[in-house]
Amino acid sequence: MATFSAKSILFFLTFSLISTFSFSQVITMQTTGFAYQYVEGNYWSDWTDFEPTQMPIVIDIDHDQIVIYSAETQIYDVMKAEGSSYDEDGDEFLSFYCVNEDGIACRIRLAMLNSQGGRYQFYVDFDDMRWVYNVYIVE
């Protein structure tokens, strides 16, 4: 079984998300909404309602890094590309094991929601909290 580096998976992601041929080594997304959930006792809370937001997310393939330019910049180093999966609705998820600037491990998931007209979502999952952004690709 072949193994792929994070860089090769991120390169594949470029083509999957944009769906056009490009030589770009950076993918830029723009957020349109933000929601979160957190652990309450032994269970996850319900997702909050989406709040409008506008901030760039940059995937830098050359440096295996993902940056979210929120009020406090979030920097994630991609440690391992975990591949893609599909859910029962045909939605595709690309998963990456990452470490933030504080050394805390998390998982970043990029979703192409085929069941919802191909719109994109960007998830950041920690053990006790997770958030999701509705995003679109900036060309």
C-alpha positions in Angstrom: 0.0 0.0 0.0 1.4 3.4 -1.0 1.8 6.1 1.6 1.5 9.7 0.7 3.2 12.7 2.4 1.1 15.6 3.7 2.5 17.7 0.9 1.3 15.3 -1.8 -2.2 15.1 -0.2 -2.4 18.9 0.1 -1.4 19.1 -3.6 -4.2 16.7 -4.4 -6.5 18.9 -2.3 -5.7 21.8 -4.5 -7.1 20.0 -7.5 -10.1 18.5 -5.6 -11.2 21.9 -4.2 -10.6 24.1 -7.2 -11.6 21.5 -9.8 -9.4 23.3 -12.4 -5.8 22.9 -13.4 -3.5 25.3 -11.4 0.2 25.6 -10.6 -0.5 27.5 -7.4 1.2 26.3 -4.2 -1.2 28.2 -2.0 -5.0 27.8 -1.7 -6.9 30.8 -0.2 -10.4 30.5 1.1 -12.8 33.1 2.5 -15.1 32.4 5.4 -18.7 33.4 5.4 -19.9 31.8 8.7 -18.7 30.3 11.9 -20.2 27.9 14.4 -18.8 25.9 17.3 -19.5 23.2 19.8 -17.7 22.1 23.0 -17.7 19.2 25.5 -20.2 19.6 28.3 -19.6 16.9 30.9 -19.3 13.7 28.8 -21.2 15.0 25.8 -20.8 17.4 22.9 -23.0 20.5 23.1 -25.3 21.3 20.1 -23.7 23.3 17.4 -24.2 27.1 17.8 -26.0 29.0 15.1 -23.7 30.2 12.4 -22.5 33.7 12.9 -21.4 35.8 9.9 -17.7 36.1 9.5 -15.2 37.2 6.8 -11.6 36.1 7.2 -9.1 34.3 5.0 -7.8 30.8 5.4 -4.6 30.0 3.6 -3.3 26.5 2.9 0.4 26.7 2.1 1.3 23.4 0.4 5.1 24.2 0.2 5.3 24.7 4.0 2.7 22.1 5.1 0.9 24.8 7.0 -2.6 26.1 7.4 -3.3 29.6 8.7 -6.6 31.1 9.7 -6.5 34.9 9.9 -9.1 35.3 12.7 -8.9 38.1 15.3 -6.1 35.9 16.8 -4.2 34.3 13.9 -4.3 30.5 14.1 -1.3 28.6 12.7 -1.4 24.8 12.2 1.4 22.6 11.0 0.3 19.6 9.1 1.9 16.5 10.6 0.1 13.8 8.7 -2.4 13.7 5.8 -5.0 11.2 6.8 -6.7 10.9 3.5 -10.3 11.3 2.3 -13.5 9.6 3.2 -17.2 9.9 2.2 -20.3 9.8 4.3 -23.6 8.3 3.5 -24.7 11.5 1.7 -21.7 11.4 -0.7 -20.0 14.3 1.1 -16.2 14.1 0.9 -13.9 14.8 3.9 -10.2 15.3 3.7 -8.6 14.9 7.1 -5.2 16.2 8.4 -3.6 15.6 11.8 -2.1 19.0 12.8 -0.4 20.8 15.7 -1.1 24.4 16.5 1.4 27.0 17.5 1.1 26.0 21.2 1.9 22.4 20.3 -1.6 21.1 20.8 -2.8 18.4 18.5 -6.0 18.7 16.5 -7.6 17.5 13.3 -8.5 19.7 10.4 -11.2 18.5 8.1 -12.1 20.0 4.7 -15.5 19.0 3.5 -17.0 19.2 0.1 -20.7 18.9 0.7 -21.9 17.2 -2.5 -25.3 16.7 -0.9 -25.6 20.5 -0.6 -24.6 21.7 -4.1 -20.9 21.2 -3.6 -20.4 23.9 -0.9 -17.3 23.8 1.3 -16.8 23.7 5.1 -13.6 23.8 7.1 -13.5 22.1 10.5 -11.0 22.4 13.3 -11.4 19.6 15.9 -9.7 19.6 19.3 -10.5 17.0 22.1 -12.8 19.4 23.9 -13.9 22.0 21.3 -14.5 22.2 17.6 -15.5 24.8 15.2 -16.6 25.0 11.6 -16.4 27.7 8.9 -18.5 27.9 5.8 -16.0 28.8 3.1 -15.5 29.4 -0.6 -12.3 29.3 -2.7 -10.8 32.6 -3.6 -9.4 32.6 -7.2 
